[in-house]
Amino acid sequence: MAGSPQDCEDPNPLIRALAVRTMGCIRVDKITEYLCEPLRKCLKDEDPYVRKTAAVCVAKLHDINAQLVEDQGFLDTLKDLISDSNPMVVANAVAALSEIAESHPSSNLLDLNPQSINKLLTALNECTEWGQIFILDCLANYTPKDDREAQSICERVTPRLSHANSAVVLSAVKVLMKFMEMLSKDLDYYGTLLKKLAPPLVTLLSAEPELQYVALRNINLIVQKRPEILKHEMKVFFVKYNDPIYVKLEKLDIMIRLASQANIAQVLAELKEYATEVDVDFVRKAVRAIGRCAIKVEQSAERCVSTLLDLIQTKVNYVVQEAIVVIKDIFRKYPNKYESVIATLCENLDSLDEPEARAAMIWIVGEYAERIDNADELLESFLEGFHDESTQVQLQLLTAIVKLFLKKPTETQELVQQVLSLATQDSDNPDLRDRGYIYWRLLSTDPVAAKEVVLAEKPLISEETDLIEPTLLDELICYIGTLASVYHKPPSTFVEGGRGVVHKSLPPRTASSESTESPEAAPTGAPSGEQPDVIPTQGDLLGDLLNLDLGPPVSGPPPASTVQVGAVDLLGGGLDSLMGDESEGIGGTNFTAPPAAAVPANLGAPIGGGLSDLFDLTSGVGTLSGSYVAPKAVWLPAMKAKGLEISGTFTRQAGAISMDLQLTNKALQVMTDFAIQFNRNSFGLAPAAPLQVHTPLSPNQTVELSLPLNTVGSVMKMDPLNNLQVAVKNNIDVFYFSTLYPLHILFVEDGKMDRQMFLATWKDIPNENEAQFQIRDCPLNAEAVSSKLQGSNIFTIAKRNVEGQDMLYQSLKLTNGIWVLAELRIQPGNPTFMDSELSLKCRAPEVSQHVFQAYETILKN
């Protein structure tokens, strides 16, 4: 090490360069100060070879001690080297600055402007291939100020497309793809650029297989973004016999992306040929590709189906199975068009041994059961080995038999009972059991609704469901020529730590730019500019039909007592009790009651910190108040609950919330063992005690009772905010209904705010959180309004008269600690009916509409 500083002053430039390179490679923090002076001299050396070596050394030193590099001014010297007369020095300076910038994304080291870009483009023509890559990658990070500058840069980068090095070609493609975003498609130059991009990409496919694969992965991205570039180059993606499997599969994928009405005949002939290959994986992919062609190019669908039938006739097992899977998708895309082939499919039923193929065949039989005479026999043959089938097949079989039952109820009653029993009682799979119970409940309560749900019209599917999401695609285009473009994942998903991971995006389109795809390149069957329909997942289609979370209410204190109640946790026993499973009985089970109406400890809740306050579980206590009580309304009609009619309303008295219920038995049998549970809701409302119906409810008998509520249950934001989903159980069944509770039952008794606090809070809440409402025909004057609202815990802080109008300033607090401030302006008018303007301010503006409804309800009743 001692000799290195002297070597940096050697008359031979090679020795000087080797000395500074050697010192940069010794990655020891203690020797960095020895390196500073020799490095400073080498950065300003007269020989370009020494300067370019010193530029890289700065990046190495920055990695060891970033602060030292900044203090010594090396970064400024490095920026000056971008203007160097030697292109290799410029390239190395750009490489070093890019390296440093990656480890410090927030720093603006590469402050690119039109002047510096011009210097980089000048150096581009003269430096080595690796230097060109550094400069092109740097250019790709620049955003031109307008389309003219973008076109100018593209014109000077285009010659790099003919370079022998594939990395230079891909870097040039990256720059051009990015800057094309800013060019109008009306420009002649845009069309010229499209034509110039195709030949270099095609040339990359004549390299060795590994490079071909990298090129194909990049081309896959380019084709998704701009298919018009390669729309006339289909033949270069035809598979060669000696291509490795990874190249074959990638070419196949790109062929489908480029398939159009113009070339579909050529593509289908190729795919049919591929389906007779010996490589099983490739054959499967080829058969699936035929199906994708049918879905993508509607005019070719008939030819594709005919090709698939020819392949089925070969009786090659894996070909037949793959063909059945894709024919199912074709039926989804073109319903009631190609069902004549079902008979041919059924002939091959015995040869199916793969879960996906069996599931596809079962779907076809269930979907078109009315056209298949022996559909029940076919499905029954699958049912014999139900427990040996995979979950995918079991789920499909359950749905298919339910469809069959809805289409032919008299002939298949035993079959549907058998499958429902197998799915719900003999299966350990929760998905299968849940679906079985849903179907069982639908069929037993409302067959018409079951028909509407199970036999609903299905959305059409699209071939383009495997396209990369547009935002991600734009980011990946910025990473062409890197690992990200091979993985088709952004660097943040596979680079450990934060270093070097910078989210990139394409520049904004100019006003004259159109959509990314040209009209002629839009997928057939979908108009240009429209997003293709995506197949909803199974979960989306079913919906969360059992989203009632009927676990016991979550509470702070430990349970107050364990009582003996006839009805247990309504969905706690794996839903067995819902279907009337009398083998174990539902009475006499221990039921842990939630605590009685709990009084919160923290009465001094803060004013609120935004929307998050909506989910704080605090409540208030206070004195007796005469809160408005709405008349009882029918919540659950008898016709929907097997004779049980439930009416009710909500009250708040002395700080306690209650649900006042009226239960009427309009059935012919006695009702016992009542229980009630709430789903999670916006304010944590939950029963504070069990539903106590002390005597059996005889036919035509009515009982009135009051169920105490608290606000310490589970919280989930509902739509609308005051929606409450309820489940009531008795000895007959479980019944569900939902109702809207008035928000004023949640107004607490300590909701009167200090005047100074009111003024400060009103100013502190942003103006965009203020909501304005009109209350028309209010039959009260200001005094009566103030008095009536106070009865429902809406407190008047101050009152004044402005130009004949009475202004009331009021506050209220919800059980979860949210404060709402109000300004009520009462307009003078008819002495009997007056109009009022209500302004509400709140940190959680979602509640304002419901608070207004509470005002209106209280004042008009």
Secondary structure, 3 states (H helix, E strand, C coil): CCCHHHHCCCCCHHHHHHHHHHHHHCCCHHHHHHHHHHHHHHHCCCCHHHHHHHHHHHHHHHHHCHHHHHHCCHHHHHHHHCCCCCHHHHHHHHHHHHHHHHHCCCCCCCCCCHHHHHHHHHHHCCCCHHHHHHHHHHHHCCCCCCHHHHHHHHHHHHHHHHCCCHHHHHHHHHHHHHHHHHCCCCCHHHHHHHHHHHHHHHHHCCCCHHHHHHHHHHHHHHHHHCHHHCCCCHHHHCCCCCCCHHHHHHHHHHHHHHCCCCCHHHHHHHHHHHCCCCCHHHHHHHHHHHHHHHHHCHHHHHHHHHHHHHHHHCCCHHHHHHHHHHHHHHHHHCCCCCHHHHHHHHHCHHHCCCHHHHHHHHHHHHHCHHHCCCHHHHHHHHHCCHHHCCHHHHHHHHHHHHHHHHHCCCCCHHHHHHHHHHHHCCCCCHHHHHHHHHHHHHHHHCHHHHHHHHCCCCCCCCHHHHCCCHHHHHHHHCCCCCHHHHHCCCHHHCCCCCCCCCCCCCCCCCCCCCCCCCHHHCCCCCCCCCCCCCCCCHHHHHCCCCCCCCCCCCCCCCCCEEEEECCCCCCCCCCHHHHCCCCCCCCCEEEEECCCCCCCCCCCCCCCCCHHHHHCCCCCCCCCCCCCCCCCEEEECHHHCCCEEEEEEEEEECCEEEEEEEEEECCCCCECCCEEEECCECCCCEECCCCCCCCCECCCCEEEEEEEEECCCCECCCCCCCEEEEEEECCCCEEEEEEECCHHHHECCCCCCCHHHHHHHHHHCCHHHEEEEEEEEECCCHHHHHHHHHCCCCEEEEEEEECCEEEEEEEEEECCCCEEEEEEEECCCCCCCEEEEEEEEECCHHHHHHHHHHHHHHHHC
